[in-house]
Each structure stands twice: as C-alpha cells, then as structure tokens.
Amino acid sequence: MTAVGILVAGSLAGGVYAALTVKDPEPARKDAAASTPGPDPLRNGPVTNLDTAAGQVAPLRRVVPPDVLAVGGTTITGAQVAKIGRIGHVKDVIAVAGGAVQLQGRQVNAFAVDPSVFRSWTPPGTAKRTELWTALASDQFVVSATAADQLQLSRGFQYPVVGRTVPNLVLGGSGSLGLPGIDMLVSKRSGTAMGLVDDIAVLVNAPGASPGKVAGQVKKILGAGSSAVNLHETKYQPSGQNGHAGSYLDLYRQAATTCPGLSWTVLAAIGQVESDHGRNPGRSSAGALGPMQFMPSTWATYGVDGDGDGKADIMNPYDAIPAAAKYLCANGAGKGGQSLYRAIFAYNHADWYVQKVLGLARAYAAQYK
C-alpha cells in the first residue's frame, strides 16, 4: 500500500516495459495535477463518448485500431500529447492513467479509463461487448483473458486490489484487451482512489504510416525513461478467443482464407479506403454502411454471420470483413490478375479506386512481409 508501480516488466500477458516504481504516490499525483491539462483524447476524429453516469456507456460507433502504445517515464503533458498528434498520419491520440497494482498476490498493470471512449481502442470483439463497458462504468473492473485464467478470477466476485488504497472491486468480465503487458482496466474513479498516475501512457492511431517509425517519433517526444512499441509486431498481435480474430489485421487475414488466391492485403486496403479500418463506418452519401461500406441491397445477398451470433450485422467487422471476401471471391478475386482487377472494380465502379486499392495492398505486403 506504500508503493504504486508503473507498468512493471514481466506482467501476466508479457510485460514490455522497464520497471518504474513510485515510492511515494502523493508527489506523483501532485505532479500530475500540475501538468498542463490534456486535450480532448479523440480531438482528431468524431467523439463517441457520452457522459458516463450510473453505469451508462455510449454505444460503440467506431473502432480505432491502436498502432503504437507508449509509456512515459513521468506524467505525459498536454503539450506532449498535442505534439504526438501532429506527427504525420496520426489521426487519434488518447492519454490514460495507469500503474501496477496487486491482484491475488501478483503485480498487474492497470489502466484507468473512460469506458465510453476507451472501448473504441480495444479489439473489435471486445469493443462490441457492451456488458464489459457497462460494468466498468459501474466501478467494476475488467481483466485480460490471460489474467482471468492465471489468477482464477470469476465474474461477479469481489477481489481486493492493492494500490495506495485497497478497494474491494467486483470483476465485471474478461476479454482480449489487445495491449501487451496491460491486464486490467478500472474506472477513472477507482484509478484515482488507488493512486494510479494520470496520463502515464498514450495510444496512437496512425493509419497509413510506418508504425515502427511513429513509435520512434513518439519515444523521442516523451524523452528519457519512456518506451514505445509498434503494436503491429507479430509478438504483440492480440489473439482472439475461441478461434475468433482479435484485431482488424486478424480479421483480414482470417477472412482471406475463405477465398483461395485472395490476399488479405486486398481486404486491408479496401478496409482502409472504405472506413479507415472502422473509424468512419457511418452511412455514405450513396447509402453504404459499415466498416466495409456495403450497400444494404448487396448486403442482403452477401452478408455473413462471421462471429456466430445468429445475425449478419452490416456494422459488425466480424461480419462485414468476411462478407467483403465473399463478394470479391464471387466476382473472381481469387484468380488474380485481371480477374482481381475486375472484382475490385465490382466493389466500387471506378478505375482510380481499383488502382488505389492495389497500391495500398502492395504497401501492406511490403510492410508485413
């Protein structure tokens, strides 16, 4: 109770940060209070959060795939967050409180978050589970699937969480958090009570950029003692549960296997062009919807129940991405060459569109070779 660690190494899901312990939590809290207030964490895109009260959370309207996770050696200032936001291709930045607490006798890295905002930054399968975010808004806590298994935690039970204080929190559920070394989420109110340090970490979304290069730029901005990881590295890719994909990259790769000869890079390129990987899934001027921007009439024929929940949801990436693979395959995409060209043209009747998709697909192939 006399120390709060900041993102320790060797955490349950594989820590990636050097140990940094705050011996006296109070000065850390004072430093955080004295820092420049951060900007709106989703200032570069449409804000999806609503005021959270009495366990209410905003509906999920988009998914923001994080490309970089960085941890500051000290509290990250608003000026630093703003500077990160000006890096080329960066579209979204969110700063979160965090620290290492004890749960069931083990040190666990925790983030304190606004559930209405933060759900958009988690893997799509987790983001759509409203019950997790409602529980978090009610001051329960959520853990990674790894933590739930290793610590033998049961949903609905109370557990003491040791920080600056020792609140007894109810486990609201578990799922893939998609962040290496982060195994626990608590509400902002619980995080403040436990002494988690404000704005100690940032998540960065930079579609179209080299995530390794962005990670280097972020680390330079945060300075000595900080760390930044490229979340696209294979060792950091989240794994889904029960055979389900855990990220958009997983979804593209998994869906491509349903169409022999179709590269996942083509699906990823279409996903980027159509909705920026779920960032803008709303209705287009032509009436298309969802992360892969299907016309409802086309969806009626090619819609897929990709996650086995009994319905084909045009807004659900688990359904929309395999549906896009199905549509492309029906138009000959698996044959490659001119057949692939014609299949992409069928998706959107414009030569510039086909050329843009093929160019992006080549870029993805080079980036992930």
WOQUI-V59276 format. One record per pair of residues at least 24 apart in sequence whose ideal C-beta (glycine too) atoms are under 10 Angstrom apart, sorted by the first residue. I is the first residue (numbers start at 0). GAP is how many residues later the second one is. Records with the same first field share a line. If there is no record, write none. Layout:
I->GAP, GAP
//
This chain:
0->24, 101, 161, 162, 163, 164, 165, 193, 194
1->162
2->96, 97, 99, 159, 160, 161, 192
3->24, 25, 94, 95, 96, 97, 98, 106, 158, 159, 160, 190, 191, 192, 193
4->93, 94, 95, 96, 97, 102, 103, 104, 105, 158
5->65, 66, 67, 68, 92, 93, 94, 103, 190, 191, 194, 195, 219
6->62, 64, 65, 91, 92, 93, 102, 103, 104, 174, 175, 190, 193, 194, 220
7->91, 92, 93, 99, 100, 101, 173
8->91, 98, 100, 172
9->97, 171
10->89, 95, 96, 97, 98, 99, 133, 135, 136, 169, 170, 171, 172, 173
11->91, 94, 95, 96, 97, 131, 132, 134, 135, 136, 137, 138, 139, 169, 170, 171, 172
12->95, 96, 130, 131, 132, 133, 134, 137, 163, 164, 166, 167, 168, 169, 170, 225
13->132, 166, 167, 169, 221, 222
14->85, 92, 94, 165, 166, 167, 168
15->53, 55, 93, 163, 164, 165, 166, 211, 212, 213, 217, 219, 220
16->52, 53, 54, 83, 92, 163, 164, 165, 184, 209, 210, 212
17->53, 55, 207, 208, 209
18->81, 88
19->51, 52, 53, 54, 79, 80, 177, 180, 205, 207
20->78, 79
21->52, 77, 78, 142, 173, 174, 175, 178
23->140, 171
24->74, 138, 139, 140, 169, 170, 171, 172
25->138, 169
27->46, 47, 71, 136, 167, 168, 169, 170, 172
28->46, 135, 163, 166, 167, 168, 169
30->43, 44, 166, 167
31->42, 43, 44, 45, 65, 160, 164, 165, 166, 167, 168
32->42, 165
33->41, 43
34->39, 40, 41, 42, 43, 44, 45, 163, 164
35->39, 41, 42, 43, 44, 45, 46, 163
36->40, 41, 44, 161, 162
37->37, 38, 39, 40, 41, 42, 43, 44, 55, 56, 57, 160, 161, 164
38->39, 40, 42, 43, 46, 54, 56
39->54, 77
40->40, 51, 52, 53, 54, 55, 72, 73, 76, 77, 80, 158, 161, 162
41->49, 50, 51, 52, 75, 78, 79, 163
42->38, 39, 42, 49, 50, 51
43->41, 42, 46, 47, 48, 49, 161, 235
44->46, 47, 75, 160, 231, 234, 235
45->233, 234, 236
46->69, 70, 73
47->68, 69, 71, 72
48->65, 66, 67, 68, 69, 70, 71
49->66, 67
50->63, 65
51->62, 63, 64, 65, 81, 82, 84, 85, 86, 135, 136, 137
52->84
53->80, 83, 84
54->60, 78, 79, 80, 81, 82, 83, 84, 85, 117
55->59, 60, 77, 78, 81, 82
56->57, 58, 59, 60, 61, 62, 73, 74, 75, 76, 77, 78, 79, 80, 81
57->56, 57, 58, 59, 61, 62, 72, 75, 79
58->57, 60, 69, 71, 74
59->56, 59, 60, 62, 64, 67, 68, 69, 70, 73, 218, 221, 255, 256
60->59, 217, 218, 219, 220, 221, 254
61->30, 58, 65, 213, 214, 215, 216, 217, 218, 219, 220, 229, 253
62->56, 57, 58, 59, 60, 61, 63, 64, 65, 142, 184, 185, 212, 214, 215, 216, 218, 228, 254
63->27, 28, 30, 53, 54, 55, 56, 57, 58, 63, 139, 140, 141, 143, 212, 213, 214, 215
64->27, 55, 56, 57, 58, 59, 113, 138, 140, 141, 142, 166, 167, 182, 183, 184, 206, 211, 212, 213, 214
65->26, 27, 28, 54, 55, 56, 57, 112, 113, 136, 137, 138, 139, 140, 145, 165, 166, 181
66->24, 25, 136, 137, 138, 139, 140, 141, 142, 143, 144, 145, 147, 148, 151, 163, 164, 165
67->25, 134, 135, 136, 137, 138, 141, 143, 144, 145, 146, 147, 148, 149, 150, 151, 160, 161, 162, 163, 164
68->27, 52, 109, 110, 111, 112, 113, 132, 133, 134, 135, 146, 149, 158, 159, 160, 161, 162, 167
69->25, 130, 131, 132, 133, 134, 144, 145, 148, 149, 151, 152, 156, 157, 158, 159
70->27, 38, 110, 111, 129, 130, 131, 148, 151, 154, 155, 156, 157, 158
71->26, 125, 127, 128, 129, 130, 146, 147, 149, 150, 151, 152, 153, 154, 155, 156
72->127, 149, 150, 151, 152, 153, 154
73->123, 125, 126, 148, 149, 150, 151, 152
74->122, 123, 124, 125
75->121, 122, 123, 124, 125, 126, 142, 145, 146, 147, 150
76->122, 145
77->121
78->142
79->119, 122, 138, 141, 142, 143, 146
80->118, 121, 123, 140, 141
81->139
82->134, 135, 137, 138, 139
83->118, 120, 122, 130, 133, 134, 137, 138, 144
84->117, 119
85->135
86->117, 119, 122, 126, 127, 130, 131, 134
87->118, 120, 121, 122, 125, 126, 129
88->115, 116, 117, 118, 119, 120, 121, 122, 124, 125
89->114, 115, 116, 117, 119, 124, 127, 128
90->113, 114, 115, 116, 117, 118, 185, 188
91->28, 29, 111, 112, 113, 114, 115, 187
92->109, 110, 111, 112, 113, 125
93->24, 26, 27, 105, 107, 108, 109, 110, 111
94->103, 104, 105, 106, 107, 108
95->25, 86, 89, 92, 95, 100, 102, 103, 104, 105, 106, 107
96->89, 91, 94, 95, 97, 98, 99, 100, 101, 102, 103, 104
97->84, 86, 87, 88, 93, 98, 99, 100, 101, 102, 103
98->64, 65, 85, 87, 92, 95, 96, 97, 98, 101, 102
99->63, 81, 83, 84, 96
100->40, 60, 61, 62, 63, 65, 66, 83, 85, 90, 93, 94, 95
101->58, 59, 60, 61, 64
102->38, 40, 44, 48, 50, 56, 57, 58, 59, 60, 66, 68, 80, 81
103->43, 46, 47, 48, 49, 55, 56, 57, 58
104->46, 57
105->41, 44, 45, 77
106->55, 76
107->33, 35, 36, 39, 42, 43, 53, 54, 73, 74, 75, 76
108->35, 38, 70, 71, 72, 73, 74, 75, 92
109->31, 33, 51, 53, 72, 73, 74, 75, 76, 80, 81, 84, 86
110->31, 66, 68, 71, 72, 73, 74, 75, 77, 80, 85, 89, 90, 92
111->24, 29, 72, 73, 74, 75, 76, 77, 78, 79, 80, 81, 82, 84, 85, 86, 88
112->29, 72, 73, 74, 75, 78
113->73, 74
114->27, 57, 70, 72, 73
117->59, 67, 70, 85
118->66
119->85, 158, 159
120->56, 57, 58, 82, 84
121->53, 54, 55, 56, 57, 63, 81, 116, 124, 125
122->52, 53, 54, 55, 56, 115, 116, 117, 118, 121, 122, 123, 124, 125, 126, 127, 128, 194
123->52, 54, 116, 120, 121, 122, 123, 124, 126, 127, 153, 154, 167, 183, 192, 193, 194, 197
124->50, 51, 53, 113, 115, 116, 117, 119, 120, 121, 122, 125, 126, 182, 191, 192, 193
125->47, 48, 49, 50, 51, 52, 112, 114, 115, 120
126->48, 51, 151, 190
127->179, 181, 185, 187, 188, 189, 190
128->44, 46
130->24, 41, 42, 44
131->40, 41, 42, 43, 53
132->39, 40, 52
133->38, 39
134->35, 36, 37, 38, 50, 52
135->36, 37, 49, 50, 51, 52, 54
136->35, 50, 51, 52
137->32, 34, 49
138->28, 30, 31, 33, 47, 48, 49, 50, 51, 54
139->29, 30, 31, 32, 33, 45, 46, 47, 50
140->26, 28, 29, 30, 31, 32, 33, 43, 44, 45, 46, 49, 50
141->29, 30, 31, 32, 33, 35, 41, 42, 43, 44, 45
142->28, 29, 30, 31, 32, 34, 39, 40, 41, 42, 43
143->30, 31, 32, 33, 34, 35, 37, 38, 39, 40, 41, 94
144->29, 30, 31, 32, 38, 93, 94, 95, 96, 97, 101
145->28, 30, 31, 37, 93
146->24, 27, 30, 35, 36, 37
147->25, 26, 27, 35
148->25
149->33
150->32
160->25, 29, 32, 33
161->32
162->27, 28, 30, 31, 32, 33
163->28, 29, 30, 31, 32
164->25, 27, 28, 29, 30
165->27, 28
166->26, 27
168->25
173->67
174->65, 66, 71
175->62, 63, 64, 65, 68, 69, 70, 71, 74
176->61, 69
177->25, 53, 58, 59, 60, 61, 62, 68, 69
178->24, 50, 52, 57, 59
179->49, 51, 53, 55, 56, 57, 58
180->48, 55
199->26
200->25, 26, 27
201->24, 26
202->28
203->24, 27
204->71, 72, 74
206->64, 65, 69, 70, 72
207->64, 68, 152, 155
209->153, 157
210->156
211->155
231->135, 136
233->134
239->67, 78
241->65, 66
242->65
243->62, 63, 64, 74
244->61, 62, 72, 73, 76, 77
246->30, 70
247->24, 29, 30, 43, 69, 73
248->28, 115, 119
249->71
250->26, 27, 40, 55, 66, 67, 69, 70, 71, 74
251->25, 65, 69, 70, 72, 73, 112
252->68, 115
253->52, 64, 67, 68, 71
254->37, 49, 51, 62, 63, 65, 66, 67, 68, 69, 70, 71, 73, 74
255->65, 66, 68, 69, 72, 73, 77, 78
256->65, 68
257->46, 48, 64, 67, 68, 71, 76
258->63, 65, 66, 67, 68, 69, 70, 71, 73, 74, 75, 84
259->69, 74, 75
260->68, 71, 72, 73, 74, 75, 78, 79
261->62, 63, 66, 67, 70, 71, 72, 73, 74, 78, 81
262->70, 71, 73, 77, 98, 99, 101, 102
263->57, 61, 97, 100, 101, 104
264->92, 93, 95, 96, 97, 98, 99, 100, 101, 102, 103
265->58, 59, 62, 67, 74, 77, 78, 81, 91, 92, 94, 95, 98, 99
266->25, 54, 55, 57, 58, 61, 66, 90, 94, 97
267->53, 89, 92, 93, 95, 96, 97, 99, 100
268->75, 87, 88, 89, 90, 91, 92, 93, 94, 95, 96
269->51, 54, 55, 57, 58, 74, 77, 78, 83, 86, 87, 90, 91
270->46, 49, 50, 53, 86, 89
271->84, 85, 88, 89, 91, 92
272->74, 75, 80, 83, 84, 87
273->46, 50, 73, 74, 79, 83
274->42, 45
276->40, 44
277->37, 39, 42, 43
280->33, 34, 35, 36, 39
281->33
285->62
287->26, 60
288->25, 26, 31
289->24, 25, 26, 27, 29, 30, 31, 33, 34
290->24, 25, 26, 27, 28, 29, 30, 33
291->25, 27, 28, 29, 30, 31, 32, 33, 35, 55
292->27, 31, 54, 55
293->25, 26, 29, 30, 33, 53
297->25, 29, 48, 49
298->24, 28
300->25, 26, 29
301->24, 25, 26, 27, 28
302->24
//
